[in-house]
Amino acid sequence: MTSRFKAISLLGLSLTLAACGQGTPAADPGTFSLSTLQPGQKQDIDAAVKVNVVLVGYHPTAPGQVAGPRDVNVSDFTSILPGTGRNIARIPSAYGALESTGNTYTYQYNYVYASQSFEDNFFSYLTSKGTEKPLTVYQKAYNCQSTDDLSCATPATNIARAVTGNLEIDGVLAENWLADNASSIGVDARQYTVFLVNWYGRPDFKFHSFTRADAADSDTGTKFGQRSSRRLNAWGGTPRDDGRTQRVWFYDLSANPEAWTNNWDVSNADVDGDKVPDYRMPPIWEYGTRKATYRPFTKVGPDLALVTRYVALDLLFTPSPIYRVSLTPPNMPERINLNVAFEQGAGADTQANLYRPQLSQDRLKVLQPFATLTNSIRTAPLSGEVFDAYKCLFPATDADICSPDRADPTGDRLFTYALNDVRNQYKTLSDYQVPIYAFNDGENTQPGLLGVAGDDGVTGTQAVVNSFLTPDLNAAGYGFTDTITHETGHHFSLSHPHDGYDSETNTEYGPSGEFAFVNSGDMSNTVMAYNDLTRGFGQFNLDSQYRYLTAAYLNNTDAILQLVQQAGPDKVKAVNAAATSADAQFGSALGSYRDLNYLDAATQAHAAYRSVVDAARAAGVNVQPYRWYERLDGLATQKTLPRRVNNYLPVQGTAIRPESTAFLTRLRLAK
């Protein structure tokens, strides 16, 4: 495997914190004496994370005696799964040294083979809840090994067996059944749990696919969930309506075949055209058959281990964020405004039909539970300077507009426009602003890009959110609400569930080449996926965000206490009572954190942090927020900025949400 990042030691120590009581009086009157807080230090919260790996429809055999695809041994996993994990802020880390978020993990694996009665009951339940439907486009494509001829007279000669039925089952029903019945096999579904499912090989097997058939765009009502390209072989992370917490994701190799990971195609090694073989997990019956061998029997277990590591662990359960969660360290914002500049193109539909600002704000609120969120909309014609800058993002532009380059793939001109706009607004606005620009193009000026959450180009700090809509994209079913929610989710820290970082190998990866299979991470409950099946943020998103926030409050409190110490003994004395109280509160927060009560942990950490900030300011210590737009000296008058790292590279973990022309073609095929 290759790594985008050099192996660089993190600044500060990786500390395992303990839930401790109040601090003791400082021997040095110019410093604090605390148990959990460590002024001036960068701390990591290390927690043991139990991961249940439950095999449903797979059975153990003696090592080295695998006889078929249903035979999977624990030894297949132990050499592949990581022992530890560390989160980094991915975009900031691309500018220099790896930047830890302050969250590290020690994984403890619990391997469980489901009982016969559990299997029987589960597959009986799927049969009872499923509905027989015609074959999907991609089940037919698998049979014919072509998307051009979906009615081949005879199945392709290189497939193991043709798909002859399609029992469609709602993915959430399957997820909830597994969570509700996990205790019968000794598994606590409140812990992170991956169910590896195989129905194939049983006498009651039915060809099947999982769906989220009612999933629709918030503005247009287009039901993306009914498209063949959105059929699933995995699902999880759905919050329960009754408030119960479950952390379950299932992955079923006996479902479909499907389009999202291109596992229907067992003929072509390179499915994305980059001249690199794309590693995918084929349908279970393609492992080690006598008729045709796509992959041997012995690879089933290791393939499931790869999915568990690079999808379940690295992308869903304990992922790294794309940006820093703290926004304006060390003084994190308490008021956040979603500041939308709606650039209205001539002939385009109106904002009222394409964007629901309050709905987007309500969905985003869970990512910033301790801040007051508001929204504002400014509407202006998409013309003049901003239209020229917008068109420079795309290759089919006039040289006189984008001179000296026809195209501006780094977005520099558009970024400069936004930077000047932000600086001008902050002369009168005090709340933290998320600068959101919605380009409602009346023509098909750009080729299918929905949105970008860009950074400052210098430190990797989140900066500007851009969202795009053209007549073609609108006809394909898109409005602005879900895209802006997705891109602002990036701005608030979250990564996609199909690209991420593996800390033990120091590897940044996306769904291509040896990691093509990780597109299955999109088969989970989150608006951060590309498959348009979820409109809000799921359990895995919330867990991750609250872990990031807990660590951010801890480390920013340490940074503020360092400022207090630097201000002198009188300031330390004035802040000491608040620091001592916060020290104990952080100790309690870490206990909640390790018990998986992440929102409680973040709530306590926020209260402790807030008390220290207020005490420091009351003592006259100058605690200022970091403002990215003030640190880019001299850029306000430049026509272009230095080329920025990491923007617009979808395979390498950027904050982009591309929908290429080829992808739109696939959507039309799958209607």
N, C-alpha and C positions, 0 to 999 in steps of 0.2 A: 504494500500500500504506500501511497505517496502522501505527503503532507504539504499544505500551503504555508504552514507556519514553521518558522525555525524553532528549535527547542531552546527556549530562553527561560531562565529562572525567574519566577515571579518575585516582584518586590514585596518585602515583608515576609513574615513567617506564617506557615500554615498551622494554625492553632486549633486544637480540640478543646472546645469550651465546655464548662460544666455549669450546671445550675447551682449558683452559690448564693449566700446571704449577703448582707450589707458589707460594705467595705470598712476598713479600719482607718483611724486618723493617720494622715500622712506624716512621715518622719520629716520630710522636707516640706516646709510651708509653701514652696513654689510648685509642688506637684500633688496630684491626687493619689490616694492609695485605695485601689478598687480591686474587686475580685473578678468580675466578668469583663467590664470595660477596660480597655488598655489604650490610653490616649496616645495618638500618633502612630499606632500600629495598624497594619492591615490584617484583619482576622478572617479565618475561614470557619464556618460552622460545619463541623463534621458530624454526620449522623449515619447510624446503621439503617439501611433500607432493606427490609425483607421483600423479596420478589418470589411470588408463587408461580411456578411453571407447571401448568396442569395439562397433561396429555389426555385427550378425549378421542378414543378410536385408534390410539397407538398403544402398542404393548411391548414390554421389555423382552429381550432375549439375551442369551449369553454373549458377551463381547466377541466380535468376530464371526458370529453365526447369524447375521441378518439374512432373513429368508424372503422378505418382501417389504413393500412400502409401509406396511402397518407396524414394522418392527423398528422401534426407536429406543436407544439406550441413553441413560443419563451421561455416560461417558462421551456421547456425541456433543454435549453441551459444555462440559467442564473445561475443555481446552480452548473454547471459543469465547465464553462469557467473561466479562471483565470482573476484577475483584474490587475495583474502586472507580469513582468518577469525580470529575471536577468541572464545574460550569465556568465558562468564560463569556465575556461580552464579545461577540464574534466580529462585528465590524470594527470596533476600536482595536481589537487584537490584530487586525490585518494591517494596522499602521505601525506596528512596532512589537514590543514585548507582549506576550500573552497577558491579558487582563482578567484576573479572577473576579467572579462576582461575589465571592465569599461563601460559596456553597460547595461542599465536597461530600462524597458518599462512600460508604463501605457496604457493598452489596452482600446480602445473605440469601442464598437460594434455597427454596423449598420445592423439591421435585415431587409431583404427585401424579400417579396414574389413576385416572378416574375408574371407579368400580363399574362392573357390568350393568348394574341397575341404574347408575347415573347415566351411562351411555344410552341404555335402552329408553329411559325416560326422556332424555334430551332429544334424541332423534324422533321419538314418537311425538314430542311436542312440536318439532319443526314440521313434521308431516301434517299435524292437525292445524297449524297456523298458516301453512303455505297455500298458495293458489297456483294451479297449473296454468301456465301461459305459453304462448309460442316461443320458440327459440329466440334469443336476443341476436342482434346483428353480429356480435362477436362470438357467440356460440356457433353460428353458421360460418363465420370467418375461420374459426378453428377447424371445423369439419372440412372446409375447402382449402384451408391455408391461403386464403386470399380475401381481401375486402372488395375486390373487383367483381368476383363471381361468387355470389352467395347462394346460388342454387345449383351447385355442381351435381352432376348426375350420380357420381360415386364419391365417397370421401377420399381425401388425399391419402396417398399410399404411405406417408411417413407418420401418420398419427396412430396412437395406440388403439383408440376406439372412438367412434363417432358419438357426439352428444345427441341424445334422442328425446330429451325432455327438459322441462324448465319449471321447477317448483319455486315460485318466488316467495321469499320470506322477508318480513321486515327485520332489518338488522338490530333495531333497538329491542324488539321482542326477544331475539336470541340472546343479546347481551344481558338483558334483565333476568332471563331465566337462569343463565349461568351464575349471575351474581346471587340470585335468591336461593339457589340450591347448592352453592359452594360449600356451605357449612356441613352438608351431608357427607362430604369427603374430607372434612377437616381443614378446609381452607377459609380464611377470613377475607372476604371480598373488599373489606375496607383497606386492606393492604394491596400493593401493586400486584396485579395478577394477570398473566397472559394465558389464555386458553388456546392450545394448539389442537385444532379439531380436524378429524378425518372421518367422514361417513362412509367413504368408499371401502368396499370389501365386505360389508355387512349384507345380509340377505334383504334388508329393507332399504338399501341405498336407493336414493332418487337423485338424478341430476337436478341441481338447484342453483339459485343465485339469491344473494341478499340485496335488499333495496332500501331506499329511503324515498319511496315513490311520491310522497306529497311535498318534498322539499322544493320550494319555489322562491324566485327572486322577490325581494321585499317591495320593489317598485313596479315591475312589469307583471308579476304573478306567473312568469314562465316556470313550469315545473321541470327543472333540470333533473330531478330524481326519476323521471319517467324515461329518460334517455338510456339507451343501451350502454353508452360509454360510462354511465354512472353505476352500473351494476358492481356489486362488492363481493369480496371474499373475506372481508374483515370489518370489524366495527368495535367501537368502545368509547369510553370517556363521557358518556351521556349523564348529566345530572338528573337525579330522580326528583319527580314532582313533589314527593312527600318529604323531601329534605334529607333522606338517608344518603350517606356517602358510600359510593362504590368506586373502585379504581380497577376497572376490568377492561381488557381488550382481547377479542378473540380473532384468530387467524385460521382460515379453513382452506386447505389446499384441495379439498374435494369439491369446492364450489366452482360455478361458471364453466369455462374460462372467461377472462375479462379483459377489458381494454386498458385500464388505468396503468397497469404494469406491463402491458403487452404480453401477458403470459399465454394468450391465445396463439401466438406466433412461435411455433417450434421449428420453423424452417430457416429463419434468417438470424444470424448471430448479431448483426448490427441493425437495430430497429429504429434508431433515431438519426441515422445518416452521418454520424461523425467519424466513421471508419474505425470505431473501437467496438469490440464485442460487448454486448449488454447482458449482464448476468441477471436472469430472471428465474423465478420459481415456477416451473410448469405445473399443470394439473397433476394431482397425485398419481394418476394412472399412467403418466408418462415416465415414471421412474422405473427403470430396469425391466421393461416388458420384453417378451420374446419377439414380438412383431417388430418393434422399433424401440431403440433405446435412446431417449433424449438425455437421460442422466441415470446412473446406476442406482440400485436400491440403497446402497450404502451412503448416498448423499442426502437422503431425506432428513435424517437427524441433524447433520451439520448445517443443512439449509435452514431448518427451523431455528437452529441456534443463531445463525446469522440474522434472521428476522428478529429474533428476541433481542439481540444486542443492538443492531444498528437501526431498528425501528422502535421496538417497544421501550428499550432503555434510553437510548440516546435522543430519540425524537419525540417520545410521548411521555414517559414516566419522569425522567430527570433531564430534560433538554437544556441546552445553553441558549440564552437569549441572543437576539440579533444586536440589541443596543443595551446601554446601561439603563437600569430601571430608575435611577435616582433623578434623572432629568437635569437638575440644577444643583449638583453637590457643592458644598455640604448642606446648604439650606434648601431642602426639597420643597416643592411648591404645595401650598394648601388650597389654592384656587387655580383651576385650569379652564381655559376657554378654547373651544373648538372653533377656530376662526376661519370660516369658509369664504373664500373669494370665488364666486360663481361666475365664470367667464362664459357668457352666453353667445353662442354662434348664431349667425343669421340663418333662419329657417329651422333651427333645432327646436325640439320640444321644450316646454317650460320647466323651470326648476321644480315647481310644485308637483309635477308628474314624475320626476326623476330622482328626487332626493327628499328623504324624511329626516330632518336634522334631529328632532327629539328622539326618534326611535334609535338612531345611531348613538346618540348620547346615552340613552338608557342602557344600551347594550355594553357600551364602553365603561360605564360606571364601575363595574365589578373589578376592572383592572386598576382603578384608582379609588379604592373604597374610603380613603381618609381625606380626599380632596373634594372640594365643591366643584362640580363640573357645570359649565354653561356652554351655550353655543351662540354664534352670531353668523349672519350671512350678509355679504356684500355682493351686489350684482353689477357687472359691467360688461360692455360688449367685448366679444373675443375679436379684437381688431388691433391694428397699430402695432406698437412695440411688443406687447405680450403675445400677439398672434405670431409675429415673426419669430420670437424666442421659442414659442411652442412648436412651430414647424421645424425648427432647427434640431429637434430631437430625432427626426426621422430622415431617412436617406433621400427621398424623392423631393428635394427642395431646390430652389434656385440659388445659384452661386452668389448672386448679389445680396441675398438675404443672410446667408450663413458664412460669407467670406471671412477667413480664407479657406474654410473647409465647407464642402457641400452639406455634410451631415455633422451633427454634434452629439455623438453617442454618450459623452460624459455628462450632458445636460448642463454645461457650464453657463450658457447664455440664459437659460431659463432660471437657473439657480441665482445668477446675479440679479435678475429682475426681482425674484422673491426676496433676496437678501436686502436690497434697497427698500422694498416694501415693508419688510419686517422692521427694519431700523426706523423707518418713518413712523410706523404705528406705535412703537414702544416709547415714543416721545410722550404719548398721552395714556398708554395702557400699562397697568401695573400687574395684572394677573399674568400667569404663564400662558402663552398663546401657542396652540398647535397650528402652524401656518398650513392651511389646506387650500389647494387650488384645484378647482373642479372645471375642467375644460370641456364644455358642452359644444362640440364641433358640429356644425350643420352639414359638413361635407366629410367624405372619407379621406381626410388629410393624412391620418396616420394608420399604420397597418396592424391594428389589433391589440395594442398595449392598453391594459386597463388601469394600471397604477404603479407608482413608485414611492417608497418612503426613503428619501435620500438623507445622506449625512453631510457634515460640514466640509468635508474634503481635506481636513487638516488633522483632527483628533479622532474622527469616527463618531462624533456626537450626532445624535439624531437632529435633523434640522427641518426639512420641508417635505410635506406630503403632497403629491400630485395624483390626480385621478382624471382619467380620460374617457370620453364617450363619443362615438361616431355613429352615424346611421347604421353601419354594418353591425357594430357591437350591440346597439339597441335592438336591431332586428334579431340578433342571436339570443336576446332575452335579458340583457343587462341594463340596470339603472346605475345610479351612483351610491345608494345607501349602503349596500353590502361591500362594495369596493372601498369606500371611504372608511367603513368600520374595520375592514381587513388592514388597510394601510396604516390607520391610526393605531391598530393593535401592534403593528411593527414599531411605530413611534414610541409606544409605551413599553416596548421591550421584546415582544414575542417573535419567535422564529416561525417559519413554516413547519408543518409536520412531515415534510419530505426532504429537508436539507438540514444539516447540523454538524456537530462536532463530537468526535470520540477522543476522550482525553488520554486514555492509556496508549493509544497509537499516535496521538497528536495529529489527527486527521480531520480535515474539513471536507465534507462530501455532499453530493446531491444525487438526484436520480438518473445517473448515466453510468456507462461503463460497468465496472465491477460492483457498483451500488445501484444499478438500475431498479432493483427490486424495492428500494426504499420508498417509491411512490405509494406503496401500500400504507404508509403513514397518513396519507390523505384520507384513508378510510377510517376516520375517527371524527368525533363530535367537536368541530372547531371551524369557525369562519376563516381561520388562517390557512385552511386547505384550499386547493385549486378546484375541487370538484363541485362546489356550489351546493353542498348538501346540508350545510349548517349556517345559521345566520348570527349566532352568538358564540360565546366562549364556553368550552366544556370543562369538565372536572380536571383534566390534565393541565389545561391553561391556568386555571385558578390556583391549583397547587403550586405550579412553577412560579407564577407571579408573586404569590404570598411568601414563598421561600426567598425569592430575590429581594422583596421589600424588607423582610426581616433582616437579612444580611446588610442591606443598604442602610437601614436605620442604625444598626449596630456600628458599622464602619464610619458613617457620617457623624455619629455621636462621638466616636473616638477622635475624629478630625476636629470637631468643634472644641472638645476638651483640650486638645493640643493647642488650639488658638488661645484658649483661656490661660493655659500654663505659660504660653509665650507672652501674655499680657501682664504677668507678674503675680506675686503672692496675694495681693489684695483681691485680685479677680478670682483666684482659686478659692480663697476663703468665702467670697460672696456666692460662688456657684457650688460649693462643696455639698451643701445639703441636698440640692437637686441632683447632683452627680451620684451621691450615695444612694438616694432613693431610686434613681434610674438604674443603677448597677444591680440592685435587687430585682427590679422589674424585668430587666433583660435576662437575669437568671431564670425567672419564671417563664419568660417567653421561649427560652431555649428548651425548657422542659416540654412545653406545648408543641414546639417544632418537632422534637424527637418522637412525640406521641402522634404525629401526623395531623395535629390540629393546627394547620398552617395559618388559617385566618386568625385564630386566637393568638398565635405567635406574633403575627404581623401587627395585630391590634395593640398588644402589649408593647411591642417594640416601638410602634409609632408614638404611643403615649409617653414612653420613657424619653425618646428622642425629642419630642416636643417640649417636655419640661426642661431639658438641658438647653435647647435653643432659646427658650424664653428667658431662662435664668442668665444665660450668657449675654443676651442683649440688654436685659435689665441692669447688668453689671457694667455695661458700656463696651462690651467686646464687639468688634466689628465682624459680624458673620454675614457674608454676602453670598448670594447664589452665583453659580457659574452661568454666564450668558454667552452662548456660542457665537452669536452674531456680533458681539463686542470684541471677540478675540481674532477676528479675521481682518487685521489692520490693512488698510489700503485697498481692500477689495471692492469697496462700494463704487468706485469709479472705473474699475477695470471692465473691459468688454467681455473678457473670458477669464475663467479661473484656471489654476493648475488642474490637470487631469486628476480626477478623484479615484481613488482605489475602490474597487468592489462594486460600483454601481453597474447595473444592467448586465450582470453575469449570472444567469439563472442557475447554473449548475454549481456555482461556487458560493452558495450561501448568502445571496444578497437579499435586500428587502424589496425585491421586485415581484410583481405578479403578472407575468407575461401571458398573453393568449395569442399565440402566433397564428398566421394565416392557416398553416397546416392544422393547428388545433381546432380552429373554427370550422374547417372542412370536416373534421372528425365529428364535431357536434352536429352538423347538418346530416351527415350520414346516419347518425344514431337517433334521429328524431323518431 
